[in-house]
C-alpha cells in the first residue's frame, strides 16, 4: 500500500508530469523574454529620454561637467533660449521645415494620386515604359545627382528657396507614391467605377468623389512618408540652402552645435533635437499601422 | 478678331475636337493627362539631371566662370586622388563592419517580438522609434552623448569604474568608427527588425509544430526551417542596409566631421566636399558616376534576388 501512492505522486520537481514540466519551462522562457525585452527597450529609449531630460534642465546645469543624470529642477529655459538663435530663432526654422514638409506632402499626394490612378486604370501608348521610368528613380538614389540638381536650381533661381527644395523632395517621393497608389487603385473593384462612368461621371470627378475615399489608407501612407522624409532630410537641405535664414531645422541645429551663435549651448541643442523629433514621433505613433504597411509593401514588392 | 474672341474660338474648337474623339481615344488621353505631371517631374528632376551628371563629368565645371570640355581628365584624376581611394576603402570597410551588427541585432529583435504575447506591440514600437528620427538629428544627439566633458557615456563608464578618466571617443579612428556604428545600429535596426518580422510571420506555424513532434531543438529549427524560408527577406534586409551604408553621409559630416585626420570621409562626403566646398563640380560629377555604378550594381543584385520567388 505504500509503494503505489509513491509511484503516483512522487515529491519534488522531478515528480511533475511531463505536461507540468513543459508549462513551467514555457513560463520561465517567457519571463526571460520579457526581461530581455525590457532591458532592450530601456536601452533604445535612453537616448531620446535623456535628451528630453537634458532639454528640461536649467541651462547652466545642462552644461555641467560632469553631467548630472536627472534635472534638479524642470524648466523650459532651453526652449526659450533657442528662440533667440539666429535671425529667426528656432521658430523660423521650424517654420521652414514645416513649409517644405507641407509642400512635399501636398505635391506628392496630388501627383501620386493622379499618376497612380492613371497607371492603374487607363491604357495609353507608352504606359509601361513611363511606369518603368518612374520606378527607375528608385534604383538611383538622389545623392548621385545632387550636383546637376544644384546647377539647375541655381539657373532657375530656385536655390535658397523652400519651393526648390520641396520640388526635389516631391520628385524623390514619387516612385514610392506612384507604386503604392497604383496598387491601391488596382485593389478597388472595377464595377464601382464602371457604374459611375455609365452614369456620365467624368474621370476626374469620379476620382475625386468616390475613389479617394476608397484608397484613403494609401493616401495616408504616402502623406506620412512624404512628411517624415522631407522633415528629416539633411544633405539636400544643406546643399541647396546657403542663406542661413532659409535653413531647415536639422541644418539649423548643426549651426547651434557648431557654436556659431556663441559657445555651444547643449541644453538648447537638446531642446532643438526634441523639437525636431517630436512631430515624427507623434505622426508615427498615431498612424503606425500605415507607416509599417508602407514599409513592408514598398520594400518587399518594388 | 479680338484676342478674347480668338481665345474663345480656340477653346470651342478644342472642345469640338475632344468630343469628336471616340470614348476609347478619350480614355487614352485622360490616362496620359493623369500621369503627365509625374512624368514631367521625373523628367525635369531626375532624367535630365542624370544625363547632366554624365555630361558634367567630362567638363571642368566651376561655380563661377567658364565650363570647359576636358574629356576623361576627371576620371584619370580620380584614379590618382588618394583621398578618393581612401574614401572608397573607408566606405566599404564601414559597410562591412556595420552590416552584421544591424542584421544580427535585427534578427534577435524580430525573434523576440515575433509572437503576439501581451504588450508586444509596445516593444515593437519602441524598437522602431529611432527609425522615424532623422539621421542628421540622431547624429546630433549622439555627438552630445559621446562628448568628453558633458557626455553621458563617459559619466556612466566613470561611475561604473570601467574607465579611469573621460575618453575622447572620436579622437582615434577605431573608436570613432565603433561609436558611429553603435549610433547607426540604434537608429536603423528597427527597420531591419520589421522586415525580418514580416518574413518570420509568413512562415506557417505548422512547420514548427511538426518539427517539435520530431524533437527538433531551437537551432535545428532555425537552420532547417527559419533561415531557408526567409532567404528572400534576409537578402532584402541585407541589401537595403548595404545600400544605406554606401550612401552614408550625415553621421560622418556631423559626428566626426571626417576626422580624425580625414579617416572617416565617406564617398558621398568626398563628393560633397569637392562639389560644394571646393566647387569642382565636374570632378564631383565624375565621382558621382562611379557611385552610381556601384549602386546600380547593388540594386541589380537586389532585383535579381527578389525575382527568384516568382
Interface residues (C-beta under 8 A of the other chain):
Chain A: X30 X33 X36 X37 X40 X41 X44 X45 X47 X48 X50 X51 X62 X63 X64 X65 X66 X67 X69 X110 X111 X112 X114 X115 X117 X118 X119 X121 X122 X123 X124 X125 X127 X130 X133 X134 X137 X138 X139 X140 X141 X143 X144 X145 X146 X147 X148 X149 X150 X151 X152 X167 X168 X170 X171 X174 X178 X203 X228 X231 X232 X233 X234 X235 X238 X239 X250 X251 X253 X254 X257 X266 X269 X270 X272 X273 X276 X277 X280 X281 X283 X284 X285 X288 X291 X292 X295 X296 X299 X300
Chain B: X27 X28 X29 X30 X31 X32 X33 X34 X35 X37 X38 X39 X41 X42 X44 X45 X46 X47 X48 X49 X50 X52 X53 X56 X61 X109 X112 X113 X117 X122 X123 X125 X126 X127 X128 X129 X130 X132 X133 X134 X135 X136 X137 X138 X140 X141 X142 X143 X144 X145 X147 X149 X150 X151 X152 X154 X155 X158 X166 X186 X191 X194 X195 X198 X233 X236 X240 X243 X247 X249 X250 X253 X254 X268 X271 X272 X275 X276 X281 X284 X285 X288 X289 X291 X292 X295 X296 X299 X306
